[in-house]
């Protein structure tokens, strides 16, 4: 089984059973900062939209489960493994997926300050959607 497919399968299992990522480091600014070297933009994968949605879902679940005191899964670590498998040599793609994870985290952080029934319902729905999405990506695009 390929590392990417293994990452999706593990993610689907984690989602079925069940910290935001650190901000991307930026280059220092100021007189001593050198201009970034040009990075060739890679052709997007046919499943990038689904992968971005999955990243956003992981961020949302990470926030909601932490909010409700359920620490049975390391969602941030799952996201890191997904990034490592999918974007090893594509920094811009990595940034987009990291931003999606953080967006999912922040979207619920701005709405839910305490664990409520609606927060628990949202977490369950997102977990189900994420498991389905991970399984679909693996089945359709896995090698």
C-alpha positions in Angstrom: 0.0 0.0 0.0 1.4 3.4 -1.0 2.2 6.0 1.8 -0.5 8.3 0.4 -3.2 5.6 0.3 -2.1 4.5 3.8 -2.5 8.0 5.1 -6.0 8.2 3.7 -7.0 4.8 5.0 -5.7 5.7 8.5 -7.5 9.0 8.3 -10.7 7.4 7.3 -10.4 5.0 10.2 -9.6 7.7 12.7 -12.6 9.7 11.5 -14.9 6.8 11.6 -13.9 5.8 15.1 -13.6 8.8 16.8 -3.7 21.6 17.7 -4.5 23.8 14.8 -1.3 23.5 12.8 1.3 26.0 13.7 1.2 29.0 11.4 3.5 28.7 8.5 6.8 30.4 9.2 7.3 33.5 7.2 10.6 34.7 5.9 12.1 37.4 8.1 11.4 40.9 6.8 13.7 43.8 6.8 17.0 44.8 5.1 18.7 41.5 5.7 15.9 39.4 4.2 16.7 37.9 0.9 14.0 37.6 -1.8 12.4 34.1 -1.8 13.5 31.9 -4.6 10.9 31.3 -7.3 9.0 28.1 -6.8 7.5 26.5 -9.8 3.8 25.9 -9.3 2.9 22.3 -9.6 -0.1 21.2 -11.6 -2.9 20.7 -9.1 -4.0 17.2 -8.3 -7.5 16.3 -9.6 -8.6 15.8 -6.0 -7.3 19.1 -4.5 -10.7 20.5 -3.9 -11.7 17.4 -1.9 -8.4 17.5 -0.1 -8.9 21.1 0.9 -12.4 20.3 2.2 -10.9 17.3 4.1 -8.3 19.6 5.7 -11.0 22.1 6.7 -13.0 19.3 8.3 -10.0 18.1 10.2 -9.4 21.6 11.6 -13.1 21.8 12.6 -13.0 18.4 14.3 -9.8 19.2 16.1 -11.4 22.4 17.6 -14.8 20.8 18.5 -13.4 17.7 20.1 -10.9 19.7 22.2 -13.7 22.0 23.2 -15.8 19.2 24.4 -13.0 17.5 26.2 -12.7 14.5 23.9 -9.0 13.9 23.3 -9.3 10.5 21.7 -7.7 11.4 18.4 -4.7 13.5 17.4 -6.3 15.4 14.6 -3.4 17.8 14.2 -1.0 14.9 13.8 -3.3 13.3 11.2 -3.2 16.5 9.3 0.6 16.6 9.5 0.8 13.1 8.2 -1.6 14.0 5.3 0.6 17.0 4.5 3.8 15.0 4.6 2.3 12.4 2.3 0.6 14.8 -0.2 2.8 17.9 -0.3 6.4 16.9 0.4 7.9 19.0 -2.4 5.0 21.5 -3.0 5.2 24.3 -0.5 2.4 26.4 -2.0 0.0 23.4 -1.9 1.1 22.7 1.6 0.3 26.3 2.6 -3.2 26.0 1.0 -4.0 22.9 2.9 -2.7 24.3 6.1 -4.8 27.4 5.6 -7.9 25.2 5.1 -7.2 23.3 8.3 -6.7 26.6 10.2 -9.9 28.0 8.6 -11.9 25.0 9.8 -10.5 25.4 13.3 -11.2 29.2 13.4 -14.6 29.0 12.0 -15.9 27.0 14.9 -13.7 28.9 17.4 -15.5 32.1 16.4 -18.9 30.5 17.0 -18.6 28.0 19.9 -17.0 29.1 23.2 -18.3 26.1 25.1 -19.4 22.6 24.4 -23.1 22.5 23.5 -25.4 20.0 21.9 -25.0 21.9 18.5 -21.2 21.6 18.8 -21.4 17.9 19.4 -23.8 17.5 16.5 -21.6 19.5 14.2 -18.6 17.4 15.3 -20.4 14.2 14.5 -21.6 15.4 11.1 -18.1 16.6 10.2 -16.5 13.4 11.3 -18.9 11.4 9.1 -18.4 13.7 6.2 -14.6 13.5 6.6 -14.6 9.7 6.8 -16.7 9.5 3.6 -14.5 12.0 1.8 -11.2 10.2 2.8 -12.6 6.9 1.7 -13.8 8.4 -1.6 -10.4 10.0 -2.3 -8.6 6.8 -1.5 -10.9 4.6 -3.6 -11.0 6.9 -6.6 -7.4 8.3 -6.7 -5.3 5.8 -4.6 -2.8 3.6 -6.4 
